[in-house]
């Protein structure tokens, strides 16, 4: 099972962490894993390229753990309100899309949101 935990502070989605293999099918045949991978990279690339914002991320291919921190969604790190809204909205859209997947693939995917203040450096 893959567990995805989204980080949210004061209504703002600013990151997520994914852990584990979905286990839906063998490697190369796992459509749930493929969907997660594609959506995860879409979010990361959109933040970095379309929104020209730094996306701190780590992808461990062996464990399939992924962690994204998008400080550009937070007012202390990004002055452009529209950019903050776009970045947070993209992460929130990913959260809702994964919740749709959970309805059908609940044995392979778990999604959670936690309130967590970002404590990193500017």
Residue pairs with C-beta under 8 A, 6 or more apart in sequence:
1 20
1 21
1 22
1 23
1 107
1 108
1 109
1 110
2 18
2 19
2 20
2 21
2 22
2 32
2 33
2 36
2 64
2 108
2 109
2 110
3 18
3 19
3 20
3 109
3 110
3 111
3 112
4 16
4 17
4 18
4 19
4 36
4 98
4 109
4 110
4 111
4 112
5 16
5 17
5 112
5 113
5 114
6 13
6 15
6 16
6 91
6 94
6 95
6 111
6 112
6 113
6 114
7 13
7 14
7 15
7 16
7 17
7 69
7 113
7 114
7 116
7 118
8 14
8 113
8 114
8 115
8 116
9 74
9 115
9 116
9 117
9 118
12 73
12 74
12 84
12 88
13 73
13 88
13 89
13 91
13 92
13 95
13 113
14 69
14 70
14 71
14 73
14 74
14 87
14 88
14 91
14 118
15 67
15 68
15 69
15 70
15 73
15 91
15 118
16 66
16 67
16 68
16 91
16 94
16 95
17 65
17 66
17 67
17 68
18 36
18 40
18 64
18 65
18 66
18 67
19 63
19 64
19 65
20 63
20 64
20 65
21 33
21 64
22 30
22 32
22 33
22 36
22 105
22 108
22 109
23 30
23 108
24 30
24 31
24 32
24 33
24 105
24 108
25 31
25 32
32 101
32 105
32 108
32 109
33 64
35 101
36 98
36 109
39 94
39 97
39 98
40 66
40 68
40 94
43 68
43 90
43 91
43 94
44 55
44 57
44 68
46 90
47 53
47 54
47 55
47 70
47 72
47 87
47 90
48 54
48 55
51 72
51 83
51 86
51 87
51 90
53 70
53 72
53 78
53 83
53 87
54 70
54 71
54 72
55 68
55 69
55 70
55 72
56 68
56 69
56 70
56 71
57 66
57 67
57 68
57 69
58 65
58 66
58 67
59 65
59 66
60 66
68 91
69 118
69 120
70 87
70 88
70 91
71 77
71 78
71 118
71 120
71 122
72 78
72 83
72 84
72 87
73 84
73 87
73 88
73 91
74 84
74 118
75 81
75 84
76 118
76 122
77 122
78 84
78 87
95 111
95 113
98 109
98 111
99 111
101 109
102 109
102 110
102 111
